[in-house]
């Protein structure tokens, strides 16, 4: 059976089959200690522990909540946010919204955010993955290399004829069929507005229908599958259910400690500021159940793996003395290794919502929603596209210099190159620039049925930071997303919102709604839509890049093997390593990163 590690002080934990408890002593040693039991942490833990001689410990702050409907029922999406299943982090205050701090959702449960997200299964365009080798210097991180690991994680189920009649389609050559993560079109998939919405989108933006965005071609209109069971339960296929209580069912060498957090990495050597080439080696990890509880230690004989997510993995590195000395000194942390990129380069998207009253409450299903339009930058900008392209390129060098001066990136010159790659990919390859996710909400006892769209600009040029606020791990980090930090971000977000409303005013979709509920007053011009966007946007909760996998001269934090620069045995295996945003929901790519990481780690065991 799986072992659930209890600290030597008897801390009661909720046990769920097939776990069992076992007391340990502080002297216990594991080959790998994984900080974080989210999507990537559980994937890597499962793969490494396939070797019975390798002992793996996962330390997770949340509990096993896979039997909670807020986790297993994807149709409850949103109910877990700002609850006990969320770390309840927030952004820094937004000046133009009277200091409002926006929620920054991060799952506090086994499976992490992979257990409370919308369970969408999409991939980005091939050309965006092919930017990664330019930044990393390793061709294996391009589309062809990474996609094989995404396929290896997936167990795809073809849709029934009934679901095909609602628009479900696929290309069997673009999916995996033997992985742990179940991917299917939900049995309760909505009919209703889905196909009319895609039809209207094709008219407004000139989109073509895309059978399957798992193909690496995203620009278009499509119906997506979800990470759900293919049966009538359509329960979430979470990282926990896919990798831990799925196959295999019995391993004594895998230990999962819930209700605790890794609070600091301990080093077995020291480096002075005068020894920049000195290489640190991790000895193990300190961990605690609460701020007041005893501080305990576990040894990692091989490696420490960071899998706490884009907001908490950089926090753990900084608390361990790795990062920008100015940040560490301010928080009262002794500098063990200067690494300027830690916590910088944050890229987070912005989301707006438009809603309408449907003429019929028959949505031909119970959900979840699955129809998406992905217009490209030219379709959003229209005749202004070439002018905006030229103006954006012309201002990138000055903008990158401002980012460095503000402490948001490690290097202006490197950031200029990265931004240039992103802008040219967006315009020259006509890649998807915005996502318009068509939504349907059934009537409840307290609310009427609605239809609408959640929409966001996909490739943000803004850069932000996530840094420790003190030297205590239980003080949440400071999250500065720098929303709309670049003018193109606000322009694309505004146009996508305005044009999504135009889709709802285009037949056949227009004939299915009676009135607008959000915005309460429809803006009459672009300026009005821009104000609406700035006043009502939220985060999308897709933060990346705070421990970027890039060449060190680019301001990277981890190398092509995911090892932290200047440290011999610490790797990061979560969304923080992805150096640039993708026109996709992140889960499929993160499973690919985790599967690839496990292979690289096993190769280094020899």
Buried (B, 14 or more C-beta within 10 A) or exposed (E): EBBBBBBEEEBEBEEBEEBEEEEBEEEBEBBBBBBBBBBBBBBBBBBBBBBEEBBBBBBBBBBBBBEBEBBBBBBBBEBBBEBEBBBBBBBBEBEEBEEEEBBBBBBBBBBBBBBBBBBBBBBBBBBBBBBBBBBBBBEBBBBEBBBBBBBBBBBBBBBBEEBBEBBBBBEEEBBBEEBBBBBBBBBBBBBBBBBBBBBBBBBBBEBEBBBBBBBBBBBBBBBBBBBBBBEEEBBBBBBBBBBBBBEEEEBEBBBBBBBBBBBBBBBEEEBEEEEEEBEBEBBBBBBBBEEEBEEBBBBBEBBBBBBBBBBBBBBBBBBBBBBBBEBBEEBEBEBBBBBBBBBBBBBBBBBBBBBBBBEEEEBBBBBBBBBBBBBBBBBBBEEEBEEBBEEBBEBBBEBBBBBBEBBBBBBBEBBBBBBBBBBBBBBEBBBBBBBBBBBBBBEEEEEEBBBBBBBBBBBBBBBBBBBBEBBEBEBBBBBBBBBBBBBBBBBBBBBBBBBBBBBBBBEEBBEBBEEBBBBEEBBEEEEBBBBBBBEBBBBBBBBBBBBBBBBBEBBBBBBBBBBBBBBEBBBBBBBBBBBBBBBBBBBBBBBBBBBBBBEBBBEEEE
